[in-house]
Amino acid sequence: MAEILTMLENQVLSISFNRAEKMNALTRGMYGELAKELNSADKEFGIRAVIITSEGDHFTGGNDITDFLEHPPTAEDSTVAAFLAAIHNFSKPLLIVVKGNAVGVGTTMLLHADIVVASQNAKFSLPFTSLGLVPEAGSSFLLPRMIGHHRAAELFMTGESFDADFAQEIGIVNYVVPGPNDAYEKAREIALKIAKQPPQAIINTKALMKANIHD
């Protein structure tokens, strides 16, 4: 069974994690598929917006530790690096839907999104220092920029999880809705509105908004 599912409808591409039995923990192979789908969508004129979502009860439990220990993705050409480059450079509107647990990269990837919708049961976690690691995916730069140094320092340095209402309060979530299905439908509603806008104006607007974090 495919661990990354896609659905294209009305110029909106949905990309879904499909490893619910493992809390959608991301493997190197899944990162490679995500990078491929994002890069392809970026080049396809008929795709006007992308939604990243998930099957099952959780967004993602973070990286699959067993997979990463067996083959650490440390090279610059690793699938993880490919995904991070793809999401950082993605030129079109990117929406992310969060439900249940969003651990590690499940939270840091939100900082690369344009719009985030969370269900009320979403739980966010940045456990890097607790694991003896430093924050990933450019989050040590992006999070303080978005929510301020003091709040970012507390989240990173304590490793404590936080709920959807707090995520909305600090500005990394646009909407909190009652249930998982509501979250996807809200994101899709927004994506369809965006898809009706002049596409080049949307791309240019995003480029201007992100100009100071690109080389």
C-alpha positions as CSV (number, residue, x, y, z in Angstrom):
1,M,0.0,0.0,0.0
2,A,1.3,3.5,-0.9
3,E,2.5,5.5,2.1
4,I,1.8,8.8,0.2
5,L,-1.5,9.3,-1.4
6,T,-2.5,12.0,-3.8
7,M,-5.8,13.4,-5.2
8,L,-6.1,16.2,-7.7
9,E,-9.5,17.8,-8.0
10,N,-10.5,21.3,-9.2
11,Q,-6.8,22.3,-9.5
12,V,-6.1,21.5,-5.8
13,L,-3.7,18.7,-5.1
14,S,-4.1,16.9,-1.8
15,I,-1.0,14.9,-0.5
16,S,-1.8,12.6,2.3
17,F,0.5,10.6,4.7
18,N,-0.9,7.0,4.6
19,R,0.9,5.1,7.4
20,A,-1.7,5.4,10.1
21,E,-0.7,2.1,11.8
22,K,2.6,3.8,12.6
23,M,1.1,7.2,13.5
24,N,2.2,8.4,10.1
25,A,5.9,8.4,11.2
26,L,7.9,9.6,8.2
27,T,10.4,7.3,6.5
28,R,13.2,8.2,4.1
29,G,11.1,6.8,1.3
30,M,8.1,9.0,2.3
31,Y,10.3,12.1,2.3
32,G,11.4,11.2,-1.3
33,E,7.8,10.8,-2.4
34,L,6.8,14.1,-0.8
35,A,9.7,15.9,-2.5
36,K,8.7,14.4,-5.8
37,E,5.0,15.4,-5.5
38,L,5.8,18.9,-4.4
39,N,8.4,19.5,-7.2
40,S,6.0,18.1,-9.7
41,A,3.1,20.2,-8.5
42,D,5.3,23.3,-8.6
43,K,5.9,22.8,-12.3
44,E,2.3,21.8,-13.3
45,F,0.3,24.8,-14.4
46,G,-3.0,23.1,-13.7
47,I,-2.3,22.8,-10.0
48,R,-3.1,26.0,-8.2
49,A,-2.7,25.0,-4.6
50,V,-1.5,22.0,-2.5
51,I,-2.9,20.6,0.8
52,I,-0.8,18.3,2.9
53,T,-3.0,16.1,5.1
54,S,-3.0,12.6,6.7
55,E,-5.0,9.4,7.0
56,G,-5.9,8.0,10.4
57,D,-6.1,9.8,13.8
58,H,-2.8,11.7,13.7
59,F,-0.9,14.0,11.4
60,T,2.5,12.5,12.1
61,G,4.5,11.1,15.0
62,G,7.7,12.6,13.4
63,N,10.5,10.7,11.9
64,D,10.6,6.9,11.9
65,I,13.5,6.4,14.3
66,T,14.2,2.8,13.2
67,D,14.4,3.8,9.6
68,F,16.7,6.7,10.3
69,L,19.0,4.7,12.6
70,E,19.5,2.1,9.9
71,H,20.4,4.6,7.2
72,P,21.0,8.1,8.7
73,P,20.0,10.7,6.0
74,T,22.9,13.0,6.6
75,A,24.0,13.6,3.0
76,E,23.1,16.8,1.2
77,D,21.4,14.7,-1.5
78,S,19.3,12.7,1.0
79,T,15.5,12.4,0.6
80,V,15.0,14.5,3.7
81,A,17.1,17.3,2.3
82,A,15.2,17.0,-1.0
83,F,11.9,17.4,0.9
84,L,13.1,20.4,2.9
85,A,14.3,22.1,-0.3
86,A,11.0,21.3,-2.0
87,I,8.8,22.7,0.8
88,H,11.1,25.7,1.3
89,N,11.1,26.6,-2.4
90,F,7.5,25.7,-3.2
91,S,6.2,28.7,-5.1
92,K,2.4,28.0,-4.9
93,P,0.0,28.2,-2.0
94,L,0.7,25.4,0.5
95,L,-2.0,24.5,3.1
96,I,-1.5,21.9,5.9
97,V,-4.2,20.1,7.9
98,V,-3.3,18.9,11.4
99,K,-5.1,16.4,13.6
100,G,-4.0,14.5,16.6
101,N,-0.2,14.4,17.2
102,A,2.1,16.6,15.2
103,V,5.6,15.7,16.5
104,G,8.9,17.2,15.5
105,V,8.8,17.7,11.7
106,G,5.0,17.5,12.0
107,T,5.2,20.9,13.6
108,T,8.3,22.4,12.0
109,M,6.9,21.9,8.4
110,L,4.0,24.1,9.3
111,L,6.4,27.0,9.4
112,H,6.9,26.6,5.6
113,A,3.1,26.5,5.0
114,D,1.0,29.5,4.0
115,I,-2.2,28.4,5.8
116,V,-2.6,25.9,8.5
117,V,-6.0,24.4,9.7
118,A,-6.0,22.3,12.9
119,S,-8.7,20.2,14.5
120,Q,-9.4,20.8,18.2
121,N,-7.6,17.6,19.2
122,A,-4.3,18.6,17.5
123,K,-1.3,18.4,19.8
124,F,2.0,20.0,18.7
125,S,5.5,19.1,19.9
126,L,9.1,20.2,19.4
127,P,11.0,17.6,21.4
128,F,14.4,18.2,19.9
129,T,16.4,19.4,22.9
130,S,14.8,16.7,25.1
131,L,16.3,14.2,22.6
132,G,19.7,15.9,22.7
133,L,19.2,17.4,19.3
134,V,18.9,20.9,17.8
135,P,15.7,22.1,15.9
136,E,15.3,21.0,12.3
137,A,13.9,22.3,9.0
138,G,15.1,25.9,9.6
139,S,12.7,26.2,12.6
140,S,15.3,27.8,14.8
141,F,15.2,30.7,12.3
142,L,11.6,30.6,11.3
143,L,9.8,30.1,14.6
144,P,11.4,33.1,16.5
145,R,10.6,35.2,13.4
146,M,7.0,34.2,13.5
147,I,6.2,34.2,17.2
148,G,9.1,36.1,18.8
149,H,12.3,35.0,20.5
150,H,10.9,34.5,24.0
151,R,8.0,32.2,23.1
152,A,10.1,30.2,20.6
153,A,12.8,29.8,23.2
154,E,10.4,28.4,25.7
155,L,8.9,25.9,23.2
156,F,12.3,24.7,22.1
157,M,14.0,24.6,25.4
158,T,11.3,22.9,27.4
159,G,10.1,20.5,24.7
160,E,6.6,20.7,26.2
161,S,3.7,20.0,23.8
162,F,1.0,22.6,23.2
163,D,-2.6,22.4,22.0
164,A,-4.4,23.8,18.9
165,D,-5.8,26.9,20.7
166,F,-2.3,27.9,21.8
167,A,-0.9,27.3,18.3
168,Q,-3.6,29.6,16.9
169,E,-2.8,32.2,19.6
170,I,0.9,32.4,18.7
171,G,0.1,32.5,15.0
172,I,1.3,29.2,13.5
173,V,-2.3,28.0,13.0
174,N,-5.0,30.0,11.1
175,Y,-8.1,28.1,12.1
176,V,-9.1,25.6,14.8
177,V,-12.2,23.6,13.9
178,P,-14.0,20.9,15.9
179,G,-13.0,17.7,14.1
180,P,-10.5,16.2,11.7
181,N,-12.9,16.1,8.8
182,D,-13.9,19.7,9.5
183,A,-10.2,20.7,9.3
184,Y,-9.7,19.2,5.8
185,E,-13.0,20.7,4.5
186,K,-12.0,24.1,5.8
187,A,-8.6,23.9,4.2
188,R,-10.2,22.7,0.9
189,E,-12.6,25.5,1.0
190,I,-9.8,28.0,1.3
191,A,-7.7,26.2,-1.4
192,L,-10.6,26.4,-3.9
193,K,-11.0,30.1,-3.3
194,I,-7.3,30.6,-4.0
195,A,-7.5,28.4,-7.1
196,K,-9.9,30.8,-8.6
197,Q,-7.5,33.8,-8.3
198,P,-5.1,34.8,-11.1
199,P,-2.3,32.2,-10.6
200,Q,0.6,34.4,-11.5
201,A,-0.5,37.1,-9.0
202,I,-0.7,34.5,-6.3
203,I,2.8,33.1,-7.1
204,N,4.3,36.6,-7.2
205,T,2.6,37.6,-3.9
206,K,4.0,34.5,-2.2
207,A,7.5,35.2,-3.6
208,L,7.4,38.8,-2.3
209,M,6.2,37.6,1.2
210,K,9.1,35.0,1.4
211,A,11.8,37.1,-0.3
212,N,13.7,37.8,2.9
213,I,14.1,34.1,3.8
214,H,15.3,33.1,0.3
215,D,18.8,33.6,-1.1
